[in-house]
């Protein structure tokens, strides 16, 4: 499961960086500017599902 988590977070961070959103990865969380939160949450939920994991980010 660790490998899946790493790949999910890598994909999320790569996508967010591609749309000029910088995040800080701390353990199992991403820190971002408040204005970017909706897109970060949507991106994490979308990419998690793409990896076949059934959970959600709040």
PyMOL Python script that loads the backbone (N, CA, C, O; Angstrom):
from pymol import cmd

cmd.read_pdbstr("""\
ATOM      1  N   UNK A   1       0.824  -1.201   0.000  1.00  0.00           N
ATOM      2  CA  UNK A   1       0.000   0.000   0.000  1.00  0.00           C
ATOM      3  C   UNK A   1       0.866   1.261   0.000  1.00  0.00           C
ATOM      4  O   UNK A   1       0.472   2.289  -0.551  1.00  0.00           O
ATOM      5  N   UNK A   2       2.041   1.177   0.618  1.00  0.00           N
ATOM      6  CA  UNK A   2       2.931   2.334   0.653  1.00  0.00           C
ATOM      7  C   UNK A   2       3.284   2.795  -0.754  1.00  0.00           C
ATOM      8  O   UNK A   2       3.308   3.994  -1.029  1.00  0.00           O
ATOM      9  N   UNK A   3       3.557   1.854  -1.638  1.00  0.00           N
ATOM     10  CA  UNK A   3       3.912   2.182  -3.022  1.00  0.00           C
ATOM     11  C   UNK A   3       2.768   2.912  -3.714  1.00  0.00           C
ATOM     12  O   UNK A   3       3.002   3.864  -4.459  1.00  0.00           O
ATOM     13  N   UNK A   4       1.544   2.479  -3.476  1.00  0.00           N
ATOM     14  CA  UNK A   4       0.373   3.121  -4.080  1.00  0.00           C
ATOM     15  C   UNK A   4       0.239   4.548  -3.565  1.00  0.00           C
ATOM     16  O   UNK A   4      -0.025   5.467  -4.340  1.00  0.00           O
ATOM     17  N   UNK A   5       0.421   4.735  -2.263  1.00  0.00           N
ATOM     18  CA  UNK A   5       0.320   6.076  -1.677  1.00  0.00           C
ATOM     19  C   UNK A   5       1.352   7.009  -2.281  1.00  0.00           C
ATOM     20  O   UNK A   5       1.041   8.152  -2.618  1.00  0.00           O
ATOM     21  N   UNK A   6       2.568   6.533  -2.419  1.00  0.00           N
ATOM     22  CA  UNK A   6       3.628   7.359  -2.995  1.00  0.00           C
ATOM     23  C   UNK A   6       3.291   7.734  -4.434  1.00  0.00           C
ATOM     24  O   UNK A   6       3.486   8.883  -4.830  1.00  0.00           O
ATOM     25  N   UNK A   7       2.790   6.788  -5.222  1.00  0.00           N
ATOM     26  CA  UNK A   7       2.447   7.083  -6.609  1.00  0.00           C
ATOM     27  C   UNK A   7       1.292   8.073  -6.704  1.00  0.00           C
ATOM     28  O   UNK A   7       1.303   8.962  -7.554  1.00  0.00           O
ATOM     29  N   UNK A   8       0.291   7.920  -5.828  1.00  0.00           N
ATOM     30  CA  UNK A   8      -0.839   8.854  -5.812  1.00  0.00           C
ATOM     31  C   UNK A   8      -0.345  10.265  -5.516  1.00  0.00           C
ATOM     32  O   UNK A   8      -0.672  11.204  -6.242  1.00  0.00           O
ATOM     33  N   UNK A   9       0.433  10.414  -4.463  1.00  0.00           N
ATOM     34  CA  UNK A   9       0.903  11.751  -4.088  1.00  0.00           C
ATOM     35  C   UNK A   9       1.823  12.324  -5.161  1.00  0.00           C
ATOM     36  O   UNK A   9       1.792  13.530  -5.409  1.00  0.00           O
ATOM     37  N   UNK A  10       2.629  11.502  -5.794  1.00  0.00           N
ATOM     38  CA  UNK A  10       3.490  11.967  -6.884  1.00  0.00           C
ATOM     39  C   UNK A  10       2.643  12.490  -8.033  1.00  0.00           C
ATOM     40  O   UNK A  10       2.919  13.564  -8.566  1.00  0.00           O
ATOM     41  N   UNK A  11       1.613  11.744  -8.421  1.00  0.00           N
ATOM     42  CA  UNK A  11       0.741  12.174  -9.518  1.00  0.00           C
ATOM     43  C   UNK A  11      -0.009  13.456  -9.170  1.00  0.00           C
ATOM     44  O   UNK A  11      -0.152  14.339 -10.016  1.00  0.00           O
ATOM     45  N   UNK A  12      -0.489  13.563  -7.928  1.00  0.00           N
ATOM     46  CA  UNK A  12      -1.204  14.766  -7.497  1.00  0.00           C
ATOM     47  C   UNK A  12      -0.275  15.973  -7.559  1.00  0.00           C
ATOM     48  O   UNK A  12      -0.643  17.010  -8.111  1.00  0.00           O
ATOM     49  N   UNK A  13       0.908  15.850  -7.008  1.00  0.00           N
ATOM     50  CA  UNK A  13       1.848  16.974  -6.978  1.00  0.00           C
ATOM     51  C   UNK A  13       2.288  17.359  -8.384  1.00  0.00           C
ATOM     52  O   UNK A  13       2.385  18.547  -8.692  1.00  0.00           O
ATOM     53  N   UNK A  14       2.554  16.381  -9.241  1.00  0.00           N
ATOM     54  CA  UNK A  14       2.930  16.684 -10.630  1.00  0.00           C
ATOM     55  C   UNK A  14       1.826  17.460 -11.328  1.00  0.00           C
ATOM     56  O   UNK A  14       2.104  18.451 -12.004  1.00  0.00           O
ATOM     57  N   UNK A  15       0.567  17.026 -11.176  1.00  0.00           N
ATOM     58  CA  UNK A  15      -0.538  17.737 -11.826  1.00  0.00           C
ATOM     59  C   UNK A  15      -0.654  19.161 -11.279  1.00  0.00           C
ATOM     60  O   UNK A  15      -0.749  20.119 -12.048  1.00  0.00           O
ATOM     61  N   UNK A  16      -0.646  19.298  -9.955  1.00  0.00           N
ATOM     62  CA  UNK A  16      -0.799  20.633  -9.362  1.00  0.00           C
ATOM     63  C   UNK A  16       0.324  21.560  -9.793  1.00  0.00           C
ATOM     64  O   UNK A  16       0.085  22.737 -10.063  1.00  0.00           O
ATOM     65  N   UNK A  17       1.533  21.051  -9.860  1.00  0.00           N
ATOM     66  CA  UNK A  17       2.649  21.873 -10.335  1.00  0.00           C
ATOM     67  C   UNK A  17       2.457  22.279 -11.789  1.00  0.00           C
ATOM     68  O   UNK A  17       2.851  23.376 -12.184  1.00  0.00           O
ATOM     69  N   UNK A  18       1.850  21.397 -12.592  1.00  0.00           N
ATOM     70  CA  UNK A  18       1.636  21.711 -14.009  1.00  0.00           C
ATOM     71  C   UNK A  18       0.631  22.835 -14.215  1.00  0.00           C
ATOM     72  O   UNK A  18       0.615  23.478 -15.265  1.00  0.00           O
ATOM     73  N   UNK A  19      -0.221  23.073 -13.194  1.00  0.00           N
ATOM     74  CA  UNK A  19      -1.186  24.179 -13.270  1.00  0.00           C
ATOM     75  C   UNK A  19      -0.780  25.307 -12.310  1.00  0.00           C
ATOM     76  O   UNK A  19      -1.610  26.096 -11.860  1.00  0.00           O
ATOM     77  N   UNK A  20       0.521  25.353 -12.016  1.00  0.00           N
ATOM     78  CA  UNK A  20       1.132  26.424 -11.213  1.00  0.00           C
ATOM     79  C   UNK A  20       0.594  26.530  -9.793  1.00  0.00           C
ATOM     80  O   UNK A  20       0.468  27.631  -9.256  1.00  0.00           O
ATOM     81  N   UNK A  21       0.280  25.401  -9.187  1.00  0.00           N
ATOM     82  CA  UNK A  21      -0.074  25.377  -7.773  1.00  0.00           C
ATOM     83  C   UNK A  21       1.042  24.642  -7.049  1.00  0.00           C
ATOM     84  O   UNK A  21       1.330  23.479  -7.333  1.00  0.00           O
ATOM     85  N   UNK A  22       1.661  25.340  -6.114  1.00  0.00           N
ATOM     86  CA  UNK A  22       2.735  24.754  -5.327  1.00  0.00           C
ATOM     87  C   UNK A  22       2.182  24.272  -3.997  1.00  0.00           C
ATOM     88  O   UNK A  22       1.449  24.993  -3.320  1.00  0.00           O
ATOM     89  N   UNK A  23       2.533  23.068  -3.634  1.00  0.00           N
ATOM     90  CA  UNK A  23       2.076  22.494  -2.375  1.00  0.00           C
ATOM     91  C   UNK A  23       3.287  21.996  -1.599  1.00  0.00           C
ATOM     92  O   UNK A  23       4.360  21.773  -2.160  1.00  0.00           O
ATOM     93  N   UNK A  24       3.091  21.831  -0.316  1.00  0.00           N
ATOM     94  CA  UNK A  24       4.109  21.270   0.556  1.00  0.00           C
ATOM     95  C   UNK A  24       3.593  19.924   1.036  1.00  0.00           C
ATOM     96  O   UNK A  24       2.499  19.840   1.594  1.00  0.00           O
ATOM     97  N   UNK A  25       4.364  18.880   0.824  1.00  0.00           N
ATOM     98  CA  UNK A  25       3.978  17.512   1.206  1.00  0.00           C
ATOM     99  C   UNK A  25       4.518  17.232   2.603  1.00  0.00           C
ATOM    100  O   UNK A  25       5.731  17.204   2.811  1.00  0.00           O
ATOM    101  N   UNK A  26       3.619  17.025   3.555  1.00  0.00           N
ATOM    102  CA  UNK A  26       3.982  16.746   4.937  1.00  0.00           C
ATOM    103  C   UNK A  26       3.284  15.462   5.352  1.00  0.00           C
ATOM    104  O   UNK A  26       2.064  15.428   5.513  1.00  0.00           O
ATOM    105  N   UNK A  27       4.072  14.403   5.524  1.00  0.00           N
ATOM    106  CA  UNK A  27       3.554  13.076   5.854  1.00  0.00           C
ATOM    107  C   UNK A  27       2.502  12.668   4.825  1.00  0.00           C
ATOM    108  O   UNK A  27       2.844  12.457   3.661  1.00  0.00           O
ATOM    109  N   UNK A  28       1.241  12.552   5.217  1.00  0.00           N
ATOM    110  CA  UNK A  28       0.184  12.134   4.284  1.00  0.00           C
ATOM    111  C   UNK A  28      -0.715  13.286   3.872  1.00  0.00           C
ATOM    112  O   UNK A  28      -1.855  13.063   3.465  1.00  0.00           O
ATOM    113  N   UNK A  29      -0.227  14.504   3.969  1.00  0.00           N
ATOM    114  CA  UNK A  29      -1.067  15.678   3.691  1.00  0.00           C
ATOM    115  C   UNK A  29      -0.340  16.644   2.760  1.00  0.00           C
ATOM    116  O   UNK A  29       0.884  16.621   2.631  1.00  0.00           O
ATOM    117  N   UNK A  30      -1.133  17.485   2.123  1.00  0.00           N
ATOM    118  CA  UNK A  30      -0.592  18.559   1.310  1.00  0.00           C
ATOM    119  C   UNK A  30      -1.013  19.887   1.919  1.00  0.00           C
ATOM    120  O   UNK A  30      -2.174  20.069   2.284  1.00  0.00           O
ATOM    121  N   UNK A  31      -0.076  20.805   2.026  1.00  0.00           N
ATOM    122  CA  UNK A  31      -0.376  22.156   2.484  1.00  0.00           C
ATOM    123  C   UNK A  31      -0.391  23.054   1.257  1.00  0.00           C
ATOM    124  O   UNK A  31       0.484  22.980   0.394  1.00  0.00           O
ATOM    125  N   UNK A  32      -1.412  23.909   1.205  1.00  0.00           N
ATOM    126  CA  UNK A  32      -1.545  24.818   0.058  1.00  0.00           C
ATOM    127  C   UNK A  32      -2.150  26.126   0.532  1.00  0.00           C
ATOM    128  O   UNK A  32      -2.584  26.257   1.677  1.00  0.00           O
ATOM    129  N   UNK A  33      -2.167  27.088  -0.375  1.00  0.00           N
ATOM    130  CA  UNK A  33      -2.842  28.347  -0.081  1.00  0.00           C
ATOM    131  C   UNK A  33      -4.344  28.093  -0.040  1.00  0.00           C
ATOM    132  O   UNK A  33      -4.860  27.246  -0.769  1.00  0.00           O
ATOM    133  N   UNK A  34      -5.033  28.825   0.811  1.00  0.00           N
ATOM    134  CA  UNK A  34      -6.478  28.649   0.978  1.00  0.00           C
ATOM    135  C   UNK A  34      -7.219  28.784  -0.358  1.00  0.00           C
ATOM    136  O   UNK A  34      -8.171  28.049  -0.622  1.00  0.00           O
ATOM    137  N   UNK A  35      -6.783  29.716  -1.188  1.00  0.00           N
ATOM    138  CA  UNK A  35      -7.455  29.931  -2.481  1.00  0.00           C
ATOM    139  C   UNK A  35      -7.347  28.710  -3.403  1.00  0.00           C
ATOM    140  O   UNK A  35      -8.179  28.534  -4.293  1.00  0.00           O
ATOM    141  N   UNK A  36      -6.336  27.876  -3.198  1.00  0.00           N
ATOM    142  CA  UNK A  36      -6.120  26.700  -4.038  1.00  0.00           C
ATOM    143  C   UNK A  36      -6.780  25.438  -3.498  1.00  0.00           C
ATOM    144  O   UNK A  36      -6.791  24.408  -4.172  1.00  0.00           O
ATOM    145  N   UNK A  37      -7.327  25.508  -2.299  1.00  0.00           N
ATOM    146  CA  UNK A  37      -7.866  24.315  -1.638  1.00  0.00           C
ATOM    147  C   UNK A  37      -8.901  23.562  -2.474  1.00  0.00           C
ATOM    148  O   UNK A  37      -8.796  22.340  -2.578  1.00  0.00           O
ATOM    149  N   UNK A  38      -9.901  24.225  -3.078  1.00  0.00           N
ATOM    150  CA  UNK A  38     -10.890  23.456  -3.852  1.00  0.00           C
ATOM    151  C   UNK A  38     -10.264  22.623  -4.977  1.00  0.00           C
ATOM    152  O   UNK A  38     -10.649  21.472  -5.181  1.00  0.00           O
ATOM    153  N   UNK A  39      -9.315  23.190  -5.695  1.00  0.00           N
ATOM    154  CA  UNK A  39      -8.678  22.453  -6.788  1.00  0.00           C
ATOM    155  C   UNK A  39      -7.785  21.337  -6.256  1.00  0.00           C
ATOM    156  O   UNK A  39      -7.711  20.263  -6.854  1.00  0.00           O
ATOM    157  N   UNK A  40      -7.115  21.579  -5.149  1.00  0.00           N
ATOM    158  CA  UNK A  40      -6.264  20.541  -4.554  1.00  0.00           C
ATOM    159  C   UNK A  40      -7.125  19.362  -4.109  1.00  0.00           C
ATOM    160  O   UNK A  40      -6.777  18.211  -4.373  1.00  0.00           O
ATOM    161  N   UNK A  41      -8.233  19.630  -3.444  1.00  0.00           N
ATOM    162  CA  UNK A  41      -9.136  18.562  -2.984  1.00  0.00           C
ATOM    163  C   UNK A  41      -9.697  17.797  -4.176  1.00  0.00           C
ATOM    164  O   UNK A  41      -9.704  16.566  -4.173  1.00  0.00           O
ATOM    165  N   UNK A  42     -10.167  18.515  -5.196  1.00  0.00           N
ATOM    166  CA  UNK A  42     -10.724  17.859  -6.386  1.00  0.00           C
ATOM    167  C   UNK A  42      -9.677  16.989  -7.068  1.00  0.00           C
ATOM    168  O   UNK A  42      -9.964  15.866  -7.483  1.00  0.00           O
ATOM    169  N   UNK A  43      -8.473  17.511  -7.180  1.00  0.00           N
ATOM    170  CA  UNK A  43      -7.385  16.770  -7.824  1.00  0.00           C
ATOM    171  C   UNK A  43      -7.047  15.509  -7.044  1.00  0.00           C
ATOM    172  O   UNK A  43      -6.888  14.437  -7.628  1.00  0.00           O
ATOM    173  N   UNK A  44      -6.936  15.634  -5.730  1.00  0.00           N
ATOM    174  CA  UNK A  44      -6.619  14.455  -4.918  1.00  0.00           C
ATOM    175  C   UNK A  44      -7.716  13.399  -5.040  1.00  0.00           C
ATOM    176  O   UNK A  44      -7.415  12.218  -5.210  1.00  0.00           O
ATOM    177  N   UNK A  45      -8.974  13.805  -4.957  1.00  0.00           N
ATOM    178  CA  UNK A  45     -10.065  12.840  -5.062  1.00  0.00           C
ATOM    179  C   UNK A  45     -10.087  12.160  -6.434  1.00  0.00           C
ATOM    180  O   UNK A  45     -10.320  10.954  -6.524  1.00  0.00           O
ATOM    181  N   UNK A  46      -9.847  12.923  -7.492  1.00  0.00           N
ATOM    182  CA  UNK A  46      -9.844  12.365  -8.848  1.00  0.00           C
ATOM    183  C   UNK A  46      -8.707  11.365  -9.035  1.00  0.00           C
ATOM    184  O   UNK A  46      -8.921  10.268  -9.550  1.00  0.00           O
ATOM    185  N   UNK A  47      -7.516  11.738  -8.623  1.00  0.00           N
ATOM    186  CA  UNK A  47      -6.360  10.872  -8.836  1.00  0.00           C
ATOM    187  C   UNK A  47      -6.424   9.644  -7.941  1.00  0.00           C
ATOM    188  O   UNK A  47      -6.002   8.564  -8.355  1.00  0.00           O
ATOM    189  N   UNK A  48      -6.940   9.782  -6.733  1.00  0.00           N
ATOM    190  CA  UNK A  48      -7.124   8.616  -5.857  1.00  0.00           C
ATOM    191  C   UNK A  48      -8.016   7.590  -6.547  1.00  0.00           C
ATOM    192  O   UNK A  48      -7.706   6.399  -6.550  1.00  0.00           O
ATOM    193  N   UNK A  49      -9.125   8.047  -7.132  1.00  0.00           N
ATOM    194  CA  UNK A  49     -10.028   7.122  -7.836  1.00  0.00           C
ATOM    195  C   UNK A  49      -9.359   6.505  -9.056  1.00  0.00           C
ATOM    196  O   UNK A  49      -9.575   5.330  -9.351  1.00  0.00           O
ATOM    197  N   UNK A  50      -8.545   7.287  -9.772  1.00  0.00           N
ATOM    198  CA  UNK A  50      -7.820   6.748 -10.930  1.00  0.00           C
ATOM    199  C   UNK A  50      -6.906   5.598 -10.531  1.00  0.00           C
ATOM    200  O   UNK A  50      -6.616   4.721 -11.346  1.00  0.00           O
ATOM    201  N   UNK A  51      -6.457   5.598  -9.293  1.00  0.00           N
ATOM    202  CA  UNK A  51      -5.596   4.529  -8.789  1.00  0.00           C
ATOM    203  C   UNK A  51      -6.397   3.398  -8.162  1.00  0.00           C
ATOM    204  O   UNK A  51      -5.826   2.445  -7.631  1.00  0.00           O
ATOM    205  N   UNK A  52      -7.723   3.503  -8.222  1.00  0.00           N
ATOM    206  CA  UNK A  52      -8.572   2.432  -7.711  1.00  0.00           C
ATOM    207  C   UNK A  52      -8.744   2.385  -6.204  1.00  0.00           C
ATOM    208  O   UNK A  52      -9.156   1.364  -5.652  1.00  0.00           O
ATOM    209  N   UNK A  53      -8.431   3.483  -5.541  1.00  0.00           N
ATOM    210  CA  UNK A  53      -8.579   3.548  -4.085  1.00  0.00           C
ATOM    211  C   UNK A  53      -9.911   4.226  -3.775  1.00  0.00           C
ATOM    212  O   UNK A  53     -10.193   5.304  -4.299  1.00  0.00           O
ATOM    213  N   UNK A  54     -10.721   3.612  -2.941  1.00  0.00           N
ATOM    214  CA  UNK A  54     -12.046   4.129  -2.611  1.00  0.00           C
ATOM    215  C   UNK A  54     -11.990   4.892  -1.292  1.00  0.00           C
ATOM    216  O   UNK A  54     -12.243   4.325  -0.230  1.00  0.00           O
ATOM    217  N   UNK A  55     -11.656   6.180  -1.363  1.00  0.00           N
ATOM    218  CA  UNK A  55     -11.637   7.071  -0.214  1.00  0.00           C
ATOM    219  C   UNK A  55     -11.836   8.477  -0.743  1.00  0.00           C
ATOM    220  O   UNK A  55     -11.954   8.666  -1.954  1.00  0.00           O
ATOM    221  N   UNK A  56     -11.875   9.465   0.133  1.00  0.00           N
ATOM    222  CA  UNK A  56     -12.014  10.843  -0.337  1.00  0.00           C
ATOM    223  C   UNK A  56     -11.268  11.796   0.588  1.00  0.00           C
ATOM    224  O   UNK A  56     -11.012  11.490   1.752  1.00  0.00           O
ATOM    225  N   UNK A  57     -10.930  12.948   0.046  1.00  0.00           N
ATOM    226  CA  UNK A  57     -10.252  14.003   0.758  1.00  0.00           C
ATOM    227  C   UNK A  57     -11.300  15.037   1.113  1.00  0.00           C
ATOM    228  O   UNK A  57     -12.209  15.305   0.329  1.00  0.00           O
ATOM    229  N   UNK A  58     -11.171  15.620   2.304  1.00  0.00           N
ATOM    230  CA  UNK A  58     -12.129  16.653   2.744  1.00  0.00           C
ATOM    231  C   UNK A  58     -11.461  17.993   2.837  1.00  0.00           C
ATOM    232  O   UNK A  58     -12.105  18.981   3.190  1.00  0.00           O
TER     233      UNK A  58
END
""", "prot")
cmd.dss("prot")
cmd.show_as("cartoon", "prot")
cmd.util.cbc("prot")
cmd.orient("prot")
